[in-house]
Amino acid sequence: CLVDLPALTPTYSTLSICATSIESPASQEHFQIPQEYWAFQDVFSKVVATHLPPNRPWDCAIDLLPGAKLSKGYIYPLSIPEQAAMEEYIKEALQQGFIRPPTSPAALSFFFVAKKDGGLHPL
């Protein structure tokens, strides 16, 4: 038995939300999200995302064994635009305190994926 059901289409309204990034909280983007997710709009707040949670007693450094041999990962080459984006990302993240200068002799790859708007998202 087949029953014709009405077409279900989500109801969208414009709501200002933001994704976590190191960009200035002043640069807000408007997205259309279903109304049932409006209760979670604080998750997308750039103002909240511009600071880290307070230090906790269980925060600790990972001390490496003296003289331990570290494995070396492959370092991916970056294009000129990727190099510029990486330098900008690191500069802003250092200023905001999201990262600090490294103390480890180990190195890891830094690469990007393309965003819908044509920009680059670091990974």
LOBA-615476 format. One record per atom (N, C-alpha, C, O, CB): x, y, z; atom name; residue number from 1; residue in one letter. Coordinates in steps of 0.02 Angstrom, whole numbers, padded with zeros to 5 digits, m for minus. Glycine has a CB too. Layout:
BEGIN
PT      u      v      w atom  nr rest
PT      X      Y      Z   CA NUM    A
...
REM end
This chain:
BEGIN
PT      u      v      w atom  nr rest
PT  00043 m00058  00000    N   1    C
PT  00000  00000  00000   CA   1    C
PT  00045  00062  00000    C   1    C
PT  00087  00069  00044    O   1    C
PT m00049  00000  00061   CB   1    C
PT  00037  00105 m00048    N   2    L
PT  00076  00166 m00052   CA   2    L
PT  00034  00225 m00030    C   2    L
PT m00023  00232 m00050    O   2    L
PT  00103  00178 m00124   CB   2    L
PT  00063  00266  00011    N   3    V
PT  00028  00325  00036   CA   3    V
PT  00068  00386  00015    C   3    V
PT  00129  00387  00023    O   3    V
PT  00018  00323  00113   CB   3    V
PT  00035  00436 m00013    N   4    D
PT  00069  00497 m00031   CA   4    D
PT  00080  00539  00032    C   4    D
PT  00032  00559  00065    O   4    D
PT  00029  00537 m00084   CB   4    D
PT  00142  00552  00048    N   5    L
PT  00158  00594  00105   CA   5    L
PT  00176  00663  00081    C   5    L
PT  00205  00671  00027    O   5    L
PT  00217  00564  00146   CB   5    L
PT  00160  00714  00119    N   6    P
PT  00180  00782  00098   CA   6    P
PT  00256  00787  00099    C   6    P
PT  00290  00756  00140    O   6    P
PT  00149  00836  00144   CB   6    P
PT  00282  00826  00053    N   7    A
PT  00354  00836  00050   CA   7    A
PT  00377  00871  00114    C   7    A
PT  00350  00923  00133    O   7    A
PT  00375  00877 m00013   CB   7    A
PT  00427  00843  00145    N   8    L
PT  00453  00873  00206   CA   8    L
PT  00511  00919  00189    C   8    L
PT  00561  00897  00159    O   8    L
PT  00476  00819  00257   CB   8    L
PT  00505  00981  00206    N   9    T
PT  00559  01028  00194   CA   9    T
PT  00575  01062  00260    C   9    T
PT  00529  01086  00293    O   9    T
PT  00541  01080  00138   CB   9    T
PT  00638  01065  00278    N  10    P
PT  00656  01099  00341   CA  10    P
PT  00641  01173  00338    C  10    P
PT  00646  01204  00285    O  10    P
PT  00729  01087  00358   CB  10    P
PT  00624  01200  00395    N  11    T
PT  00612  01272  00400   CA  11    T
PT  00677  01306  00419    C  11    T
PT  00707  01289  00470    O  11    T
PT  00555  01288  00451   CB  11    T
PT  00699  01353  00378    N  12    Y
PT  00762  01387  00391   CA  12    Y
PT  00748  01461  00403    C  12    Y
PT  00704  01491  00372    O  12    Y
PT  00811  01378  00332   CB  12    Y
PT  00786  01489  00448    N  13    S
PT  00784  01560  00460   CA  13    S
PT  00856  01584  00467    C  13    S
PT  00900  01544  00483    O  13    S
PT  00743  01577  00525   CB  13    S
PT  00867  01646  00453    N  14    T
PT  00935  01672  00458   CA  14    T
PT  00953  01682  00532    C  14    T
PT  00915  01712  00569    O  14    T
PT  00942  01738  00419   CB  14    T
PT  01010  01657  00551    N  15    L
PT  01036  01663  00619   CA  15    L
PT  01110  01673  00614    C  15    L
PT  01144  01638  00576    O  15    L
PT  01018  01600  00662   CB  15    L
PT  01136  01720  00650    N  16    S
PT  01208  01733  00648   CA  16    S
PT  01244  01685  00694    C  16    S
PT  01233  01685  00754    O  16    S
PT  01223  01807  00669   CB  16    S
PT  01287  01642  00665    N  17    I
PT  01328  01597  00703   CA  17    I
PT  01399  01599  00676    C  17    I
PT  01410  01625  00621    O  17    I
PT  01300  01525  00701   CB  17    I
PT  01445  01572  00712    N  18    C
PT  01515  01575  00691   CA  18    C
PT  01549  01508  00706    C  18    C
PT  01529  01473  00752    O  18    C
PT  01552  01632  00726   CB  18    C
PT  01598  01492  00666    N  19    A
PT  01637  01431  00677   CA  19    A
PT  01700  01449  00717    C  19    A
PT  01724  01505  00714    O  19    A
PT  01656  01398  00610   CB  19    A
PT  01725  01401  00753    N  20    T
PT  01786  01411  00791   CA  20    T
PT  01846  01421  00745    C  20    T
PT  01859  01379  00702    O  20    T
PT  01799  01353  00839   CB  20    T
PT  01880  01476  00753    N  21    S
PT  01940  01489  00714   CA  21    S
PT  01980  01543  00750    C  21    S
PT  01960  01565  00803    O  21    S
PT  01923  01511  00641   CB  21    S
PT  02034  01563  00720    N  22    I
PT  02074  01615  00751   CA  22    I
PT  02058  01683  00723    C  22    I
PT  02091  01732  00740    O  22    I
PT  02148  01600  00743   CB  22    I
PT  02007  01687  00681    N  23    E
PT  01989  01751  00651   CA  23    E
PT  01959  01796  00704    C  23    E
PT  01936  01773  00756    O  23    E
PT  01940  01741  00593   CB  23    E
PT  01958  01860  00690    N  24    S
PT  01931  01909  00736   CA  24    S
PT  01856  01897  00747    C  24    S
PT  01821  01881  00700    O  24    S
PT  01943  01980  00710   CB  24    S
PT  01832  01904  00809    N  25    P
PT  01761  01893  00821   CA  25    P
PT  01717  01945  00785    C  25    P
PT  01657  01934  00777    O  25    P
PT  01746  01896  00895   CB  25    P
PT  01747  01999  00762    N  26    A
PT  01709  02050  00727   CA  26    A
PT  01686  02026  00659    C  26    A
PT  01636  02051  00633    O  26    A
PT  01750  02113  00719   CB  26    A
PT  01721  01978  00630    N  27    S
PT  01701  01954  00564   CA  27    S
PT  01651  01897  00572    C  27    S
PT  01670  01839  00575    O  27    S
PT  01763  01930  00523   CB  27    S
PT  01588  01915  00575    N  28    Q
PT  01535  01866  00584   CA  28    Q
PT  01509  01844  00516    C  28    Q
PT  01506  01883  00469    O  28    Q
PT  01477  01896  00626   CB  28    Q
PT  01490  01781  00511    N  29    E
PT  01461  01755  00451   CA  29    E
PT  01389  01735  00466    C  29    E
PT  01373  01713  00522    O  29    E
PT  01501  01695  00423   CB  29    E
PT  01346  01742  00417    N  30    H
PT  01277  01723  00425   CA  30    H
PT  01265  01656  00391    C  30    H
PT  01282  01647  00333    O  30    H
PT  01229  01777  00398   CB  30    H
PT  01236  01611  00427    N  31    F
PT  01219  01545  00401   CA  31    F
PT  01144  01535  00411    C  31    F
PT  01113  01568  00452    O  31    F
PT  01260  01489  00437   CB  31    F
PT  01117  01491  00373    N  32    Q
PT  01048  01472  00384   CA  32    Q
PT  01049  01404  00416    C  32    Q
PT  01073  01355  00387    O  32    Q
PT  01006  01472  00317   CB  32    Q
PT  01022  01400  00476    N  33    I
PT  01019  01336  00511   CA  33    I
PT  00947  01323  00532    C  33    I
PT  00909  01370  00542    O  33    I
PT  01067  01336  00573   CB  33    I
PT  00929  01260  00539    N  34    P
PT  00862  01243  00561   CA  34    P
PT  00848  01270  00631    C  34    P
PT  00893  01272  00673    O  34    P
PT  00851  01167  00560   CB  34    P
PT  00788  01291  00642    N  35    Q
PT  00769  01323  00705   CA  35    Q
PT  00779  01276  00764    C  35    Q
PT  00792  01299  00820    O  35    Q
PT  00696  01344  00702   CB  35    Q
PT  00774  01211  00754    N  36    E
PT  00782  01164  00810   CA  36    E
PT  00853  01164  00838    C  36    E
PT  00865  01136  00892    O  36    E
PT  00764  01094  00789   CB  36    E
PT  00901  01195  00804    N  37    Y
PT  00970  01199  00828   CA  37    Y
PT  00987  01266  00859    C  37    Y
PT  01043  01277  00881    O  37    Y
PT  01019  01184  00772   CB  37    Y
PT  00940  01311  00862    N  38    W
PT  00953  01378  00889   CA  38    W
PT  00973  01375  00963    C  38    W
PT  01010  01419  00986    O  38    W
PT  00891  01422  00882   CB  38    W
PT  00951  01325  00999    N  39    A
PT  00969  01319  01070   CA  39    A
PT  01044  01308  01080    C  39    A
PT  01070  01318  01134    O  39    A
PT  00930  01262  01103   CB  39    A
PT  01078  01288  01027    N  40    F
PT  01149  01273  01031   CA  40    F
PT  01192  01327  00999    C  40    F
PT  01251  01315  00983    O  40    F
PT  01164  01207  00999   CB  40    F
PT  01165  01387  00989    N  41    Q
PT  01202  01438  00953   CA  41    Q
PT  01265  01461  00991    C  41    Q
PT  01311  01487  00959    O  41    Q
PT  01158  01497  00941   CB  41    Q
PT  01269  01451  01057    N  42    D
PT  01329  01470  01093   CA  42    D
PT  01389  01427  01072    C  42    D
PT  01446  01448  01081    O  42    D
PT  01318  01463  01168   CB  42    D
PT  01377  01368  01045    N  43    V
PT  01431  01325  01021   CA  43    V
PT  01468  01359  00963    C  43    V
PT  01527  01346  00953    O  43    V
PT  01403  01257  00998   CB  43    V
PT  01434  01402  00926    N  44    F
PT  01463  01433  00867   CA  44    F
PT  01488  01504  00881    C  44    F
PT  01505  01540  00834    O  44    F
PT  01412  01435  00812   CB  44    F
PT  01490  01526  00943    N  45    S
PT  01509  01594  00960   CA  45    S
PT  01584  01605  00950    C  45    S
PT  01625  01570  00978    O  45    S
PT  01490  01609  01032   CB  45    S
PT  01601  01655  00908    N  46    K
PT  01672  01672  00899   CA  46    K
PT  01699  01706  00961    C  46    K
PT  01759  01701  00975    O  46    K
PT  01680  01718  00837   CB  46    K
PT  01658  01741  00999    N  47    V
PT  01681  01774  01059   CA  47    V
PT  01705  01721  01109    C  47    V
PT  01758  01729  01140    O  47    V
PT  01625  01817  01091   CB  47    V
PT  01667  01667  01117    N  48    V
PT  01688  01613  01162   CA  48    V
PT  01750  01578  01135    C  48    V
PT  01793  01557  01174    O  48    V
PT  01630  01563  01172   CB  48    V
PT  01755  01572  01070    N  49    A
PT  01810  01535  01039   CA  49    A
PT  01875  01573  01038    C  49    A
PT  01926  01546  01017    O  49    A
PT  01791  01516  00968   CB  49    A
PT  01876  01636  01059    N  50    T
PT  01938  01675  01057   CA  50    T
PT  01979  01668  01121    C  50    T
PT  02030  01702  01128    O  50    T
PT  01922  01748  01045   CB  50    T
PT  01958  01626  01167    N  51    H
PT  01999  01614  01226   CA  51    H
PT  01996  01541  01245    C  51    H
PT  01948  01505  01229    O  51    H
PT  01976  01659  01285   CB  51    H
PT  02047  01519  01280    N  52    L
PT  02051  01450  01302   CA  52    L
PT  02020  01443  01371    C  52    L
PT  02014  01493  01407    O  52    L
PT  02124  01425  01303   CB  52    L
PT  02000  01383  01391    N  53    P
PT  01975  01375  01459   CA  53    P
PT  02031  01389  01509    C  53    P
PT  02090  01386  01492    O  53    P
PT  01947  01304  01468   CB  53    P
PT  02013  01404  01571    N  54    P
PT  02065  01418  01622   CA  54    P
PT  02108  01357  01634    C  54    P
PT  02087  01300  01623    O  54    P
PT  02032  01442  01687   CB  54    P
PT  02169  01370  01659    N  55    N
PT  02214  01315  01677   CA  55    N
PT  02183  01275  01734    C  55    N
PT  02150  01302  01778    O  55    N
PT  02283  01341  01697   CB  55    N
PT  02194  01210  01732    N  56    R
PT  02168  01165  01782   CA  56    R
PT  02226  01131  01818    C  56    R
PT  02281  01128  01791    O  56    R
PT  02120  01112  01750   CB  56    R
PT  02215  01104  01878    N  57    P
PT  02269  01071  01915   CA  57    P
PT  02298  01011  01877    C  57    P
PT  02356  00994  01886    O  57    P
PT  02244  01048  01982   CB  57    P
PT  02259  00979  01834    N  58    W
PT  02283  00920  01799   CA  58    W
PT  02318  00936  01733    C  58    W
PT  02340  00890  01699    O  58    W
PT  02225  00874  01785   CB  58    W
PT  02324  01000  01715    N  59    D
PT  02363  01019  01656   CA  59    D
PT  02436  01002  01668    C  59    D
PT  02462  01014  01723    O  59    D
PT  02354  01096  01640   CB  59    D
PT  02468  00974  01619    N  60    C
PT  02538  00956  01628   CA  60    C
PT  02575  00956  01561    C  60    C
PT  02545  00952  01508    O  60    C
PT  02544  00887  01661   CB  60    C
PT  02640  00960  01565    N  61    A
PT  02683  00956  01506   CA  61    A
PT  02699  00883  01494    C  61    A
PT  02699  00842  01540    O  61    A
PT  02748  00999  01514   CB  61    A
PT  02714  00867  01432    N  62    I
PT  02737  00799  01415   CA  62    I
PT  02813  00803  01409    C  62    I
PT  02839  00828  01359    O  62    I
PT  02703  00772  01349   CB  62    I
PT  02848  00779  01459    N  63    D
PT  02921  00781  01459   CA  63    D
PT  02947  00720  01422    C  63    D
PT  02930  00663  01439    O  63    D
PT  02949  00784  01531   CB  63    D
PT  02989  00731  01373    N  64    L
PT  03019  00677  01335   CA  64    L
PT  03079  00649  01373    C  64    L
PT  03111  00684  01412    O  64    L
PT  03041  00701  01265   CB  64    L
PT  03093  00585  01361    N  65    L
PT  03151  00555  01393   CA  65    L
PT  03215  00585  01364    C  65    L
PT  03220  00592  01303    O  65    L
PT  03150  00478  01383   CB  65    L
PT  03263  00603  01406    N  66    P
PT  03325  00631  01380   CA  66    P
PT  03360  00581  01335    C  66    P
PT  03369  00523  01352    O  66    P
PT  03371  00651  01438   CB  66    P
PT  03381  00604  01277    N  67    G
PT  03416  00562  01229   CA  67    G
PT  03373  00513  01190    C  67    G
PT  03399  00475  01150    O  67    G
PT  03468  00523  01265   CB  67    G
PT  03307  00515  01201    N  68    A
PT  03262  00470  01164   CA  68    A
PT  03262  00487  01090    C  68    A
PT  03265  00546  01072    O  68    A
PT  03190  00472  01193   CB  68    A
PT  03258  00436  01049    N  69    K
PT  03258  00447  00976   CA  69    K
PT  03186  00460  00955    C  69    K
PT  03141  00420  00967    O  69    K
PT  03288  00385  00939   CB  69    K
PT  03175  00516  00922    N  70    L
PT  03108  00535  00899   CA  70    L
PT  03099  00513  00827    C  70    L
PT  03144  00519  00786    O  70    L
PT  03097  00610  00907   CB  70    L
PT  03039  00489  00812    N  71    S
PT  03025  00471  00743   CA  71    S
PT  03015  00535  00703    C  71    S
PT  02990  00585  00729    O  71    S
PT  02963  00424  00738   CB  71    S
PT  03033  00532  00640    N  72    K
PT  03026  00590  00597   CA  72    K
PT  02969  00578  00549    C  72    K
PT  02968  00527  00513    O  72    K
PT  03092  00606  00559   CB  72    K
PT  02922  00623  00547    N  73    G
PT  02866  00618  00501   CA  73    G
PT  02882  00653  00436    C  73    G
PT  02930  00693  00431    O  73    G
PT  02802  00647  00532   CB  73    G
PT  02843  00639  00385    N  74    Y
PT  02852  00671  00320   CA  74    Y
PT  02826  00742  00324    C  74    Y
PT  02771  00754  00348    O  74    Y
PT  02817  00631  00264   CB  74    Y
PT  02865  00789  00301    N  75    I
PT  02845  00859  00299   CA  75    I
PT  02821  00874  00228    C  75    I
PT  02859  00869  00180    O  75    I
PT  02904  00907  00319   CB  75    I
PT  02757  00891  00222    N  76    Y
PT  02728  00905  00157   CA  76    Y
PT  02748  00974  00132    C  76    Y
PT  02745  01022  00170    O  76    Y
PT  02651  00899  00160   CB  76    Y
PT  02769  00979  00070    N  77    P
PT  02786  01045  00043   CA  77    P
PT  02722  01087  00034    C  77    P
PT  02669  01060  00017    O  77    P
PT  02824  01039 m00025   CB  77    P
PT  02728  01152  00047    N  78    L
PT  02671  01197  00040   CA  78    L
PT  02681  01242 m00021    C  78    L
PT  02737  01260 m00038    O  78    L
PT  02662  01240  00104   CB  78    L
PT  02626  01259 m00053    N  79    S
PT  02629  01308 m00107   CA  79    S
PT  02640  01377 m00077    C  79    S
PT  02636  01386 m00017    O  79    S
PT  02564  01306 m00151   CB  79    S
PT  02653  01426 m00119    N  80    I
PT  02664  01494 m00095   CA  80    I
PT  02602  01521 m00058    C  80    I
PT  02610  01549 m00004    O  80    I
PT  02682  01541 m00153   CB  80    I
PT  02541  01513 m00086    N  81    P
PT  02482  01536 m00048   CA  81    P
PT  02473  01497  00018    C  81    P
PT  02452  01527  00068    O  81    P
PT  02419  01528 m00090   CB  81    P
PT  02488  01432  00018    N  82    E
PT  02483  01394  00080   CA  82    E
PT  02535  01416  00131    C  82    E
PT  02520  01419  00191    O  82    E
PT  02491  01319  00066   CB  82    E
PT  02595  01432  00108    N  83    Q
PT  02647  01457  00153   CA  83    Q
PT  02626  01522  00186    C  83    Q
PT  02635  01532  00246    O  83    Q
PT  02714  01466  00114   CB  83    Q
PT  02597  01568  00145    N  84    A
PT  02573  01632  00172   CA  84    A
PT  02516  01621  00222    C  84    A
PT  02515  01653  00274    O  84    A
PT  02550  01678  00114   CB  84    A
PT  02470  01576  00206    N  85    A
PT  02414  01562  00251   CA  85    A
PT  02439  01531  00316    C  85    A
PT  02413  01546  00369    O  85    A
PT  02363  01515  00217   CB  85    A
PT  02489  01487  00311    N  86    M
PT  02517  01456  00371   CA  86    M
PT  02550  01508  00416    C  86    M
PT  02539  01508  00477    O  86    M
PT  02568  01401  00352   CB  86    M
PT  02589  01553  00386    N  87    E
PT  02622  01604  00426   CA  87    E
PT  02571  01650  00460    C  87    E
PT  02580  01669  00517    O  87    E
PT  02669  01646  00381   CB  87    E
PT  02517  01667  00424    N  88    E
PT  02465  01709  00453   CA  88    E
PT  02429  01672  00510    C  88    E
PT  02416  01702  00562    O  88    E
PT  02414  01730  00399   CB  88    E
PT  02414  01609  00499    N  89    Y
PT  02381  01568  00550   CA  89    Y
PT  02424  01565  00614    C  89    Y
PT  02399  01574  00669    O  89    Y
PT  02367  01498  00523   CB  89    Y
PT  02488  01550  00605    N  90    I
PT  02533  01544  00663   CA  90    I
PT  02539  01611  00699    C  90    I
PT  02539  01613  00760    O  90    I
PT  02603  01520  00640   CB  90    I
PT  02546  01665  00661    N  91    K
PT  02552  01732  00692   CA  91    K
PT  02490  01748  00734    C  91    K
PT  02497  01770  00791    O  91    K
PT  02561  01786  00637   CB  91    K
PT  02430  01737  00706    N  92    E
PT  02369  01752  00744   CA  92    E
PT  02360  01706  00803    C  92    E
PT  02339  01728  00857    O  92    E
PT  02308  01747  00697   CB  92    E
PT  02375  01641  00795    N  93    A
PT  02368  01594  00850   CA  93    A
PT  02416  01609  00907    C  93    A
PT  02399  01600  00965    O  93    A
PT  02378  01522  00824   CB  93    A
PT  02477  01631  00891    N  94    L
PT  02525  01651  00942   CA  94    L
PT  02500  01713  00980    C  94    L
PT  02504  01715  01041    O  94    L
PT  02594  01665  00911   CB  94    L
PT  02474  01762  00943    N  95    Q
PT  02449  01823  00975   CA  95    Q
PT  02390  01809  01021    C  95    Q
PT  02384  01840  01074    O  95    Q
PT  02427  01873  00921   CB  95    Q
PT  02347  01762  01002    N  96    Q
PT  02289  01746  01043   CA  96    Q
PT  02304  01696  01099    C  96    Q
PT  02262  01684  01142    O  96    Q
PT  02234  01718  01000   CB  96    Q
PT  02364  01668  01099    N  97    G
PT  02384  01622  01151   CA  97    G
PT  02359  01551  01140    C  97    G
PT  02362  01510  01185    O  97    G
PT  02359  01646  01216   CB  97    G
PT  02334  01536  01080    N  98    F
PT  02311  01468  01065   CA  98    F
PT  02369  01420  01057    C  98    F
PT  02362  01360  01070    O  98    F
PT  02269  01468  01002   CB  98    F
PT  02426  01445  01036    N  99    I
PT  02487  01405  01029   CA  99    I
PT  02544  01444  01060    C  99    I
PT  02538  01504  01073    O  99    I
PT  02502  01387  00955   CB  99    I
PT  02600  01411  01072    N 100    R
PT  02660  01444  01096   CA 100    R
PT  02719  01417  01057    C 100    R
PT  02714  01365  01025    O 100    R
PT  02669  01434  01173   CB 100    R
PT  02775  01452  01058    N 101    P
PT  02834  01428  01022   CA 101    P
PT  02852  01358  01045    C 101    P
PT  02848  01343  01104    O 101    P
PT  02894  01476  01031   CB 101    P
PT  02872  01315  00999    N 102    P
PT  02886  01245  01017   CA 102    P
PT  02950  01238  01059    C 102    P
PT  02997  01277  01052    O 102    P
PT  02892  01203  00955   CB 102    P
PT  02951  01187  01101    N 103    T
PT  03010  01171  01140   CA 103    T
PT  03035  01101  01122    C 103    T
PT  03087  01079  01146    O 103    T
PT  02996  01175  01215   CB 103    T
PT  02998  01066  01079    N 104    S
PT  03015  00998  01060   CA 104    S
PT  03056  00997  00996    C 104    S
PT  03045  01039  00952    O 104    S
PT  02951  00956  01051   CB 104    S
PT  03104  00951  00990    N 105    P
PT  03141  00945  00928   CA 105    P
PT  03101  00909  00873    C 105    P
PT  03123  00907  00816    O 105    P
PT  03207  00907  00942   CB 105    P
PT  03043  00882  00890    N 106    A
PT  03002  00846  00841   CA 106    A
PT  02965  00897  00797    C 106    A
PT  02952  00953  00818    O 106    A
PT  02952  00799  00876   CB 106    A
PT  02948  00876  00737    N 107    A
PT  02911  00918  00690   CA 107    A
PT  02854  00877  00660    C 107    A
PT  02861  00817  00650    O 107    A
PT  02957  00947  00635   CB 107    A
PT  02800  00910  00645    N 108    L
PT  02743  00878  00613   CA 108    L
PT  02722  00917  00552    C 108    L
PT  02738  00976  00544    O 108    L
PT  02684  00871  00662   CB 108    L
PT  02686  00884  00509    N 109    S
PT  02663  00916  00447   CA 109    S
PT  02607  00966  00462    C 109    S
PT  02570  00960  00511    O 109    S
PT  02638  00863  00398   CB 109    S
PT  02602  01014  00419    N 110    F
PT  02551  01065  00422   CA 110    F
PT  02524  01070  00351    C 110    F
PT  02561  01086  00305    O 110    F
PT  02578  01135  00449   CB 110    F
PT  02460  01056  00343    N 111    F
PT  02432  01061  00275   CA 111    F
PT  02362  01089  00279    C 111    F
PT  02334  01097  00333    O 111    F
PT  02433  00993  00240   CB 111    F
PT  02333  01102  00221    N 112    F
PT  02268  01135  00217   CA 112    F
PT  02219  01095  00176    C 112    F
PT  02238  01054  00134    O 112    F
PT  02276  01204  00186   CB 112    F
PT  02156  01107  00189    N 113    V
PT  02102  01084  00145   CA 113    V
PT  02065  01147  00121    C 113    V
PT  02063  01197  00157    O 113    V
PT  02053  01033  00181   CB 113    V
PT  02037  01143  00062    N 114    A
PT  02002  01201  00034   CA 114    A
PT  01934  01209  00068    C 114    A
PT  01899  01160  00081    O 114    A
PT  01993  01192 m00043   CB 114    A
PT  01917  01272  00083    N 115    K
PT  01851  01287  00111   CA 115    K
PT  01804  01303  00053    C 115    K
PT  01825  01315 m00003    O 115    K
PT  01856  01347  00160   CB 115    K
PT  01739  01302  00067    N 116    K
PT  01689  01316  00016   CA 116    K
PT  01698  01385 m00015    C 116    K
PT  01683  01396 m00074    O 116    K
PT  01619  01309  00045   CB 116    K
PT  01721  01433  00026    N 117    D
PT  01729  01501  00001   CA 117    D
PT  01795  01512 m00036    C 117    D
PT  01810  01568 m00055    O 117    D
PT  01724  01550  00059   CB 117    D
PT  01833  01459 m00046    N 118    G
PT  01896  01464 m00082   CA 118    G
PT  01956  01475 m00037    C 118    G
PT  02013  01472 m00060    O 118    G
PT  01892  01520 m00131   CB 118    G
PT  01944  01486  00027    N 119    G
PT  01999  01496  00074   CA 119    G
PT  02031  01429  00093    C 119    G
PT  02014  01377  00065    O 119    G
PT  01974  01532  00137   CB 119    G
PT  02077  01432  00139    N 120    L
PT  02113  01373  00161   CA 120    L
PT  02100  01361  00236    C 120    L
PT  02102  01407  00276    O 120    L
PT  02189  01380  00148   CB 120    L
PT  02087  01298  00254    N 121    H
PT  02077  01279  00323   CA 121    H
PT  02136  01236  00345    C 121    H
PT  02149  01183  00316    O 121    H
PT  02009  01240  00333   CB 121    H
PT  02174  01258  00397    N 122    P
PT  02233  01220  00418   CA 122    P
PT  02214  01156  00456    C 122    P
PT  02165  01154  00493    O 122    P
PT  02277  01263  00462   CB 122    P
PT  02255  01105  00446    N 123    L
PT  02247  01042  00483   CA 123    L
PT  02313  01024  00514    C 123    L
PT  02318  00972  00548    O 123    L
PT  02223  00985  00437   CB 123    L
REM end
